[in-house]
Amino acid sequence: MLKRKIAEIIESCLNAGKERGAIPPDFLVNPIIESPREEGYGDYSTNVAFFLAPKLRKSPPEIARMLVESMEFDHLCDKVEVAGKGFINFYIKEDAWRQGLKAVNDSGLEILFPDVGKGKKALLEFVSSNPTGPLHIGHGRGAAVGDVLSNLMKKTGYEVAKEYYVNDAGKQIQTLGESTYLRWKEGRGETVEYGKTLYQGDYVKEIAALIDEKQIPVPEDRDEAIKLMASFAGDLVMKSIEDDLEAFGVKFDNYYRESSLFSRGVVQDTLEFLKTKDYAYEKEDALWFRTSLFEKDEDRVLIKSDGEKTYFASDIAYHRDKLDRGFEMLVDIWGSDHHGYIPRMKASLKALGRDAEALKVLLIQFVTLLKDGKPVGMSTRSGEFTTLKEVLDEVGRDAARFFFLMRKSDAHLEFDLDLAKKTSNDNPVYYVQYAHARIESIFRVAEENGIDLNDLDRADVSRLELKEEINLIRMMLQYYAALEGGARGFEPHRIAFYLLDLVGKFHSYYNKARVLGEDPDLTLARLLLLKILKAIIKDGLQVLGVSAPERM
């Protein structure tokens, strides 16, 4: 909110410079405006002078001084300084922070929601785990990141849809069918040779047992029996995945089946298009895509020599279909081991005549689950994994979702199961939720003491004079910047980090100030402060998909 006003000061200064000829009239820039983490560098800082330096052929400090001299900031700032190698630091008046708090109360929390997306239609595709086994904790991290990013983008002006891509047309489904078939025969007392390349988890045995339990007729022909069991097991696993995701608070707008791309002819039509444009060619009885024409990557196989289409062929068709459905931004969330897949997907969009920049890919690093101080292994085929459901049963949805956002998505995450179960301020999610519950408790006591909470609108915010109060208000109004930065950078973890910082400021304030004191006007002002604080904490937790309890 105040960040917008800083942006207006900078824009006005640049326009004035253009009018007097000091700045080129065609100069367009969206300068970065940040809140310095260290005290002493102002409340906001901008790097606009660095963008102007090449145009004006002057040093950033010289340009920064010129800009500051022409700025009109007395209404908002105590001072504006040039610092370092050309940064401009803004020091906001204390009363401006107080008036910002009042503005939020008068206009509603929505004035802290930046319009980053401006109505752009975005499709977030995430999790998309093969329907061959239960979701493990690694999938859970992707689910949390995708769902929270979706909430964040909706709050900041995007029109968002969430989609799960079901890989139901590949070799892995056939392998699941063969695994189920052999476990079925084994369950009927037959001796079978169960290879290491088959799915090893006990869930396969459980699915196989259901074949007879449900009295499903099994064809005598082995291939037909495997085909039947592949479909039966795949659907059953997919239903289990949907149930686990719903328990995790993740609901998709659409489950898109890979098989539909083939049944509707989308894959074949896409391959024909690429061949017509000479972006696909035959070599060694296979069909190849000319990746190297567009990106620094090798040409890739679309159809193998045995006639089997690759995942890449399906993925090109799928992304073409996404854009054909009217989405302007495609956000894919993949495992970090798919890093090399990014250039070939961007190359395919270029070959299709689409904007490759429409595709944004977030990489999710691996998760190590720590239990009793030791890592727990995860492998769908070997069966040595901890399922997402097991984690949810042990720590609950709130802790699981919050912990998955405790690191940037492309950084390795250690999920400490013991810490997630603690009911103390050592547990980050408990720490944030407890602040919300504590504020609720203060309001209950206030009502018991006969304070009319409907009087808060007449509170005199000028009574908020403590340094801790100003610091808390400053952090509260930074919610705008946290939402904006998280949405622009596709970094939903920023909201979790922001809430931890905000709650830290609150606890410092709570230990210093007596909210319900002898002075009725001061009490009203402090209750107004806590009313807005509570709303921000609750809103931030809602973005994370975490509850905001009233009592703990």
HUFENBEL-V706284 format. One record per residue. RES is the residue in one letter. OMEGA is omega in whole degrees, -180 to 180 (999 if undefined). Layout:
res:RES omega:OMEGA
res:RES omega:OMEGA
This chain:
res:M omega:175
res:L omega:176
res:K omega:177
res:R omega:-180
res:K omega:175
res:I omega:179
res:A omega:179
res:E omega:178
res:I omega:-180
res:I omega:-179
res:E omega:179
res:S omega:179
res:C omega:179
res:L omega:179
res:N omega:178
res:A omega:178
res:G omega:178
res:K omega:-178
res:E omega:-179
res:R omega:175
res:G omega:-179
res:A omega:-179
res:I omega:180
res:P omega:-177
res:P omega:-179
res:D omega:-178
res:F omega:178
res:L omega:-180
res:V omega:174
res:N omega:-172
res:P omega:176
res:I omega:176
res:I omega:-175
res:E omega:174
res:S omega:-179
res:P omega:-178
res:R omega:-178
res:E omega:177
res:E omega:178
res:G omega:-180
res:Y omega:178
res:G omega:179
res:D omega:176
res:Y omega:179
res:S omega:179
res:T omega:-180
res:N omega:-173
res:V omega:-178
res:A omega:180
res:F omega:178
res:F omega:-178
res:L omega:-173
res:A omega:-180
res:P omega:-179
res:K omega:-175
res:L omega:-178
res:R omega:177
res:K omega:180
res:S omega:178
res:P omega:179
res:P omega:-180
res:E omega:179
res:I omega:-180
res:A omega:179
res:R omega:179
res:M omega:-179
res:L omega:-178
res:V omega:-179
res:E omega:-177
res:S omega:-178
res:M omega:173
res:E omega:-172
res:F omega:-173
res:D omega:-178
res:H omega:-173
res:L omega:-171
res:C omega:170
res:D omega:179
res:K omega:174
res:V omega:-174
res:E omega:169
res:V omega:-177
res:A omega:176
res:G omega:-176
res:K omega:177
res:G omega:176
res:F omega:176
res:I omega:-177
res:N omega:-178
res:F omega:180
res:Y omega:-174
res:I omega:175
res:K omega:179
res:E omega:-178
res:D omega:178
res:A omega:176
res:W omega:180
res:R omega:180
res:Q omega:175
res:G omega:177
res:L omega:-180
res:K omega:180
res:A omega:178
res:V omega:179
res:N omega:-177
res:D omega:-173
res:S omega:-178
res:G omega:-176
res:L omega:-176
res:E omega:-180
res:I omega:175
res:L omega:-180
res:F omega:-179
res:P omega:178
res:D omega:-180
res:V omega:-173
res:G omega:-180
res:K omega:175
res:G omega:-178
res:K omega:180
res:K omega:-177
res:A omega:175
res:L omega:177
res:L omega:177
res:E omega:-177
res:F omega:-171
res:V omega:176
res:S omega:178
res:S omega:177
res:N omega:-179
res:P omega:-178
res:T omega:-180
res:G omega:-178
res:P omega:174
res:L omega:174
res:H omega:-172
res:I omega:176
res:G omega:176
res:H omega:-180
res:G omega:179
res:R omega:178
res:G omega:179
res:A omega:-180
res:A omega:-179
res:V omega:-179
res:G omega:-177
res:D omega:-180
res:V omega:177
res:L omega:177
res:S omega:178
res:N omega:-178
res:L omega:-179
res:M omega:177
res:K omega:-178
res:K omega:-176
res:T omega:166
res:G omega:177
res:Y omega:168
res:E omega:-166
res:V omega:170
res:A omega:-180
res:K omega:-175
res:E omega:176
res:Y omega:-180
res:Y omega:-176
res:V omega:179
res:N omega:-176
res:D omega:-176
res:A omega:-174
res:G omega:-177
res:K omega:-177
res:Q omega:178
res:I omega:176
res:Q omega:178
res:T omega:177
res:L omega:178
res:G omega:179
res:E omega:179
res:S omega:-180
res:T omega:-179
res:Y omega:-179
res:L omega:177
res:R omega:177
res:W omega:179
res:K omega:179
res:E omega:180
res:G omega:178
res:R omega:175
res:G omega:-180
res:E omega:177
res:T omega:-179
res:V omega:174
res:E omega:-174
res:Y omega:-174
res:G omega:-179
res:K omega:-179
res:T omega:179
res:L omega:-179
res:Y omega:-169
res:Q omega:-173
res:G omega:179
res:D omega:-179
res:Y omega:179
res:V omega:177
res:K omega:-180
res:E omega:178
res:I omega:-180
res:A omega:-179
res:A omega:-180
res:L omega:-180
res:I omega:179
res:D omega:-179
res:E omega:180
res:K omega:178
res:Q omega:179
res:I omega:180
res:P omega:-178
res:V omega:179
res:P omega:178
res:E omega:180
res:D omega:-175
res:R omega:-178
res:D omega:179
res:E omega:179
res:A omega:180
res:I omega:178
res:K omega:178
res:L omega:-176
res:M omega:176
res:A omega:179
res:S omega:-179
res:F omega:-178
res:A omega:-180
res:G omega:179
res:D omega:-178
res:L omega:179
res:V omega:-179
res:M omega:177
res:K omega:177
res:S omega:179
res:I omega:179
res:E omega:179
res:D omega:180
res:D omega:-180
res:L omega:179
res:E omega:177
res:A omega:179
res:F omega:180
res:G omega:-178
res:V omega:178
res:K omega:-180
res:F omega:175
res:D omega:-176
res:N omega:169
res:Y omega:-172
res:Y omega:-176
res:R omega:178
res:E omega:-178
res:S omega:-179
res:S omega:177
res:L omega:180
res:F omega:-177
res:S omega:179
res:R omega:177
res:G omega:-177
res:V omega:-180
res:V omega:-178
res:Q omega:-180
res:D omega:180
res:T omega:179
res:L omega:178
res:E omega:178
res:F omega:-179
res:L omega:179
res:K omega:179
res:T omega:-180
res:K omega:-177
res:D omega:174
res:Y omega:175
res:A omega:-176
res:Y omega:-179
res:E omega:176
res:K omega:178
res:E omega:178
res:D omega:178
res:A omega:176
res:L omega:-175
res:W omega:175
res:F omega:-177
res:R omega:179
res:T omega:-173
res:S omega:177
res:L omega:-170
res:F omega:-176
res:E omega:175
res:K omega:-177
res:D omega:179
res:E omega:172
res:D omega:-172
res:R omega:-178
res:V omega:175
res:L omega:176
res:I omega:-179
res:K omega:-178
res:S omega:178
res:D omega:177
res:G omega:-180
res:E omega:179
res:K omega:-178
res:T omega:174
res:Y omega:-178
res:F omega:179
res:A omega:179
res:S omega:-177
res:D omega:177
res:I omega:180
res:A omega:-179
res:Y omega:-179
res:H omega:174
res:R omega:180
res:D omega:178
res:K omega:-179
res:L omega:178
res:D omega:178
res:R omega:173
res:G omega:179
res:F omega:-177
res:E omega:179
res:M omega:178
res:L omega:178
res:V omega:178
res:D omega:178
res:I omega:-173
res:W omega:171
res:G omega:-175
res:S omega:-180
res:D omega:178
res:H omega:-177
res:H omega:-178
res:G omega:-178
res:Y omega:-174
res:I omega:-177
res:P omega:-179
res:R omega:177
res:M omega:177
res:K omega:178
res:A omega:-179
res:S omega:178
res:L omega:177
res:K omega:180
res:A omega:179
res:L omega:-180
res:G omega:-179
res:R omega:179
res:D omega:-179
res:A omega:-180
res:E omega:175
res:A omega:-179
res:L omega:175
res:K omega:-178
res:V omega:173
res:L omega:179
res:L omega:-180
res:I omega:179
res:Q omega:-176
res:F omega:178
res:V omega:170
res:T omega:177
res:L omega:179
res:L omega:178
res:K omega:-174
res:D omega:177
res:G omega:-177
res:K omega:179
res:P omega:178
res:V omega:-177
res:G omega:-180
res:M omega:176
res:S omega:-175
res:T omega:-176
res:R omega:-177
res:S omega:-178
res:G omega:-180
res:E omega:-179
res:F omega:174
res:T omega:-178
res:T omega:176
res:L omega:-180
res:K omega:179
res:E omega:179
res:V omega:179
res:L omega:179
res:D omega:-175
res:E omega:-174
res:V omega:-179
res:G omega:-177
res:R omega:-174
res:D omega:-178
res:A omega:-178
res:A omega:-178
res:R omega:-178
res:F omega:-177
res:F omega:178
res:F omega:-180
res:L omega:-176
res:M omega:175
res:R omega:173
res:K omega:-170
res:S omega:-178
res:D omega:175
res:A omega:180
res:H omega:-177
res:L omega:171
res:E omega:-178
res:F omega:-177
res:D omega:-176
res:L omega:-179
res:D omega:179
res:L omega:-178
res:A omega:-179
res:K omega:-177
res:K omega:174
res:T omega:179
res:S omega:-179
res:N omega:173
res:D omega:180
res:N omega:-174
res:P omega:-178
res:V omega:176
res:Y omega:-180
res:Y omega:-179
res:V omega:-179
res:Q omega:-179
res:Y omega:178
res:A omega:179
res:H omega:-180
res:A omega:179
res:R omega:179
res:I omega:176
res:E omega:180
res:S omega:179
res:I omega:-180
res:F omega:177
res:R omega:179
res:V omega:180
res:A omega:179
res:E omega:177
res:E omega:179
res:N omega:176
res:G omega:179
res:I omega:179
res:D omega:-177
res:L omega:174
res:N omega:180
res:D omega:-174
res:L omega:-179
res:D omega:179
res:R omega:-179
res:A omega:180
res:D omega:-175
res:V omega:178
res:S omega:178
res:R omega:180
res:L omega:-171
res:E omega:-178
res:L omega:177
res:K omega:-180
res:E omega:178
res:E omega:179
res:I omega:179
res:N omega:180
res:L omega:178
res:I omega:179
res:R omega:-180
res:M omega:179
res:M omega:-178
res:L omega:175
res:Q omega:177
res:Y omega:177
res:Y omega:-178
res:A omega:179
res:A omega:178
res:L omega:-178
res:E omega:-179
res:G omega:179
res:G omega:-179
res:A omega:-179
res:R omega:-177
res:G omega:-176
res:F omega:-175
res:E omega:-177
res:P omega:179
res:H omega:-180
res:R omega:-179
res:I omega:177
res:A omega:179
res:F omega:180
res:Y omega:-179
res:L omega:178
res:L omega:178
res:D omega:-178
res:L omega:-179
res:V omega:175
res:G omega:177
res:K omega:-179
res:F omega:-178
res:H omega:176
res:S omega:179
res:Y omega:-177
res:Y omega:180
res:N omega:-177
res:K omega:-170
res:A omega:173
res:R omega:-175
res:V omega:-178
res:L omega:-176
res:G omega:-177
res:E omega:-177
res:D omega:-175
res:P omega:-179
res:D omega:178
res:L omega:178
res:T omega:179
res:L omega:-180
res:A omega:-179
res:R omega:176
res:L omega:175
res:L omega:178
res:L omega:-178
res:L omega:177
res:K omega:180
res:I omega:179
res:L omega:-180
res:K omega:-180
res:A omega:-180
res:I omega:179
res:I omega:-179
res:K omega:-179
res:D omega:179
res:G omega:177
res:L omega:177
res:Q omega:175
res:V omega:180
res:L omega:-177
res:G omega:-177
res:V omega:-178
res:S omega:177
res:A omega:-175
res:P omega:178
res:E omega:179
res:R omega:176
res:M omega:999
